[in-house]
Amino acid sequence: MGRKPPLADSTESFGSDSFLDIVSNMVGIIVILLMVVGLRAKNAVDDLPPSEPTAAETAALQNVVARKIEAGQLEQDVKAVFAKAEELTHLAAQKLDERTMLAEIVAAKRLEFEAKKSK
């Protein structure tokens, strides 16, 4: 006689499919909730009435503006120093080239002098 085919374990496949369905539904719900919360937060910020700044806030803002102006001036000073340093570097390179050229001329004249002296 033939053997009976083994029964398929339908609970395992049903369980994993159900789990995937639940996870997908939860992700969808979370996305929808995030959208709703985002819209409410946006509308809540838009609905706030403008308020007059306090003296402390005004003083703090003026302090920030003054520091920003000072920072801009310092940045300009730093750029000027870097430009001057670059100019001095260029000048030093020119002077080094002149010095090298003069050293070569001196060496050539010395050789010429030594040649005349030996004759």
N, C-alpha and C positions, 0 to 999 in steps of 0.2 A: 504494500500500500504506500501511497505517497505521503509525504510529510505536509503538514499544513504550513502555509507561508507565515512568517512571523508578522505579528501585528505591528503596524507602524505606530510609533509613539507620537500621537497627534498632539499631546499636551505640550511637548517641547517646542514644536514649530508654532503652535498657537501662542505659547508664552512669549517667545521672542518677537513675534509679529505684534502682539498686544503691547509689549514694552516699547517697541519702536513707535507705534502709534501714539502712545501716551507721551513719549518724549517729544515727538513732533508737535503734538497739540500744546504741550507746556511751552515750548519755544515760541510758537505762534502767539500764545496768550501773553507771554512776556514782551514780545515785540509790540503788540497792540497796547499794552499797559504803558510801555515806554513812550509811545507816540502820544497817548492821552496826557501823560504827566508832562511831557515836553510842551505840548500845546497850552496846557493850563499854566505852566510856569511862564511861558512867553506872554500870555494874556495878563497874568498877574503883574508882571513887570511893566507892561504897557499901561495898566490901569492905575499905577501909583501916581499920586499928584506930585507936582514938583514942589520941593520945599526950599525955603530960604537957607542959605549956608550960614552956619554959626560963625561967631567971631574966631573961634579956634580953627575951624575949617578954612576960613579966609586967610588967617595968618599962616597956616600950614601950606596953603596953596601959594601964597606969596613967597614963602621960604623955598618951596620947590622951584618956582619960576626963577628966583634969584640964583639958586644953585645951578639951574640949567644954563642960565646966562654965563655964570662963572665957569662952568664946565666947557661951554663953547669957546670962551676966551682962552682957557687953558689948552684946549685942543688946537686953537690957532697958534698959540705960543709954541706948542710941541712941534707943529708942522713947520713953523719958522726955524726952530732949532735944527730939525732934520734937514731942511733946505740948506741952512748955513753949513751943516756938517758935510753935506754932499758937495757943496761948493768948495769947501776946504779940502776935501778928499781929491776933487778934480784938480785944484791948484797944486796940491802936493804931488800928484802924478805928473803934472806939467814940469814942476821944478825938478823932480827926479829925472825926467827925460832930458832936461837942460843940463843937469849935472852929469849924466851919463855921456851926453854929447861932448861936453867940455872935457871930461876925463879922457875920452877917445882922442880929442884934439891934442891935449897935453901929452898923451902917450905917443901920438904920431910925431909931434914936435920934438919930444925927447929922443925918439928913434932917429929923427932927422939930424938932431944936434949931435948924437953919439956917432952917426955916420960921418958928419963933417969933421968931428973931433978926431976920429980915427984916421982920416985922410991927411 
